[in-house]
Amino acid sequence: DAGVIQSPRHEVTEMGQEVTLRCKPISGHDYLFWYRQTMMRGLELLIYFNNNVPIDDSGMPEDRFSAKMPNASFSTLKIQPSEPRDSAVYFCASSLIGSGYEQYFGPGTRLTVT
Amino acid sequence: LAKTTQPISMDSYEGQEVNITCSHNNIATNDYITWYQQFPSQGPRFIIQGYKTKVTNEVASLFIPADRKSSTLSLPRVSLSVTAVYYCLVGDVERGTGTASKLTFGTGTRLQVTL
C-alpha cells in the first residue's frame, strides 16, 4: 500500500488566493482526519470524517476553511481566501476503525501564504 | 477531554534507556493512552497504545500504573535515529460505532539522542 497520499507537497500562494489541498487515504480506512501543525500551536485537529461524512469540524478555524470527502478515496481541504496566518503544514491521516486507533499520516503539505 | 502534560524536551546518550512520562490526571474510564513519534518533516507515526498495566512491542514499552493518571513510554537502548518528538494522547477508542472523542496532540516531548 502506498500509504496516505497528499498533494501538493509544497504550496506557495499570495494572500487572498484560494488554496486546495488534496488527500487520498489508505484504501479500506473508514476515518479521515485533517490536521494543521505550526510551531506556535502544535498539531491541531481541524476536522474528521467517518465513511465520508464529517463528524466533527469544531477545529476548523473559521468559515474560510472547508473540507469535503466526495468518496472514500479522496478528500479536499480548501482555504478561501487564504491569509498569511494560514501558513502551516497540513497533514491528512486515515484510520481503519476509529479515531482512537492507529492513524496513518501522510507526508503533509507545507503551505506558505505571502 | 483528558489533558496531558509531558516534558518539553529530554536528552539522552546513544545506548541508554529513555523513559518519557506523561501525566493525565483526569483520564476517563473509556480512555486509552496512545503515543506517537514524529520525525522532522514527516507526519506522526503510531508507536504504542495501552489501557492499563504494561504493553510491549518491537519498538517500545508502555507502563501504566493502576490509577492510570500517568503513563511512561520506555525506549530501550536508543540510537541516534530515534531523535524525534514524542506525543502522548489520551482519548476514547471508538470501535466503529457512534462517534469518537477527538485525540488531541499536545506539544510533545522533543527527544535528542547524542553519541
HADDOCK unambig.tbl for C-alpha pairs under 7 A between the chains (distance, minus, plus):
assign (segid A and resid 42 and name CA) (segid B and resid 106 and name CA) 6.68 0.50 0.50
assign (segid A and resid 42 and name CA) (segid B and resid 107 and name CA) 5.46 0.50 0.50
assign (segid A and resid 43 and name CA) (segid B and resid 105 and name CA) 5.81 0.50 0.50
assign (segid A and resid 44 and name CA) (segid B and resid 105 and name CA) 6.79 0.50 0.50
assign (segid A and resid 91 and name CA) (segid B and resid 43 and name CA) 6.80 0.50 0.50
assign (segid A and resid 97 and name CA) (segid B and resid 95 and name CA) 5.87 0.50 0.50
assign (segid A and resid 97 and name CA) (segid B and resid 96 and name CA) 5.44 0.50 0.50
assign (segid A and resid 98 and name CA) (segid B and resid 93 and name CA) 6.49 0.50 0.50
assign (segid A and resid 98 and name CA) (segid B and resid 94 and name CA) 4.87 0.50 0.50
assign (segid A and resid 98 and name CA) (segid B and resid 95 and name CA) 5.56 0.50 0.50
assign (segid A and resid 98 and name CA) (segid B and resid 96 and name CA) 5.87 0.50 0.50
assign (segid A and resid 98 and name CA) (segid B and resid 100 and name CA) 6.85 0.50 0.50
assign (segid A and resid 99 and name CA) (segid B and resid 93 and name CA) 6.63 0.50 0.50
assign (segid A and resid 99 and name CA) (segid B and resid 94 and name CA) 6.40 0.50 0.50
assign (segid A and resid 99 and name CA) (segid B and resid 100 and name CA) 6.26 0.50 0.50
assign (segid A and resid 99 and name CA) (segid B and resid 102 and name CA) 6.65 0.50 0.50
assign (segid A and resid 99 and name CA) (segid B and resid 103 and name CA) 6.87 0.50 0.50
assign (segid A and resid 100 and name CA) (segid B and resid 91 and name CA) 6.41 0.50 0.50
assign (segid A and resid 100 and name CA) (segid B and resid 92 and name CA) 5.97 0.50 0.50
assign (segid A and resid 100 and name CA) (segid B and resid 93 and name CA) 4.01 0.50 0.50
assign (segid A and resid 100 and name CA) (segid B and resid 94 and name CA) 5.94 0.50 0.50
assign (segid A and resid 100 and name CA) (segid B and resid 103 and name CA) 6.58 0.50 0.50
assign (segid A and resid 101 and name CA) (segid B and resid 93 and name CA) 6.21 0.50 0.50
assign (segid A and resid 102 and name CA) (segid B and resid 46 and name CA) 5.86 0.50 0.50
assign (segid A and resid 103 and name CA) (segid B and resid 46 and name CA) 6.73 0.50 0.50
assign (segid A and resid 104 and name CA) (segid B and resid 45 and name CA) 6.78 0.50 0.50
assign (segid A and resid 105 and name CA) (segid B and resid 43 and name CA) 5.27 0.50 0.50
assign (segid A and resid 105 and name CA) (segid B and resid 44 and name CA) 6.25 0.50 0.50
assign (segid A and resid 105 and name CA) (segid B and resid 45 and name CA) 6.92 0.50 0.50
assign (segid A and resid 106 and name CA) (segid B and resid 43 and name CA) 6.03 0.50 0.50
assign (segid A and resid 107 and name CA) (segid B and resid 42 and name CA) 5.43 0.50 0.50
assign (segid A and resid 107 and name CA) (segid B and resid 43 and name CA) 5.51 0.50 0.50
assign (segid A and resid 108 and name CA) (segid B and resid 43 and name CA) 6.52 0.50 0.50
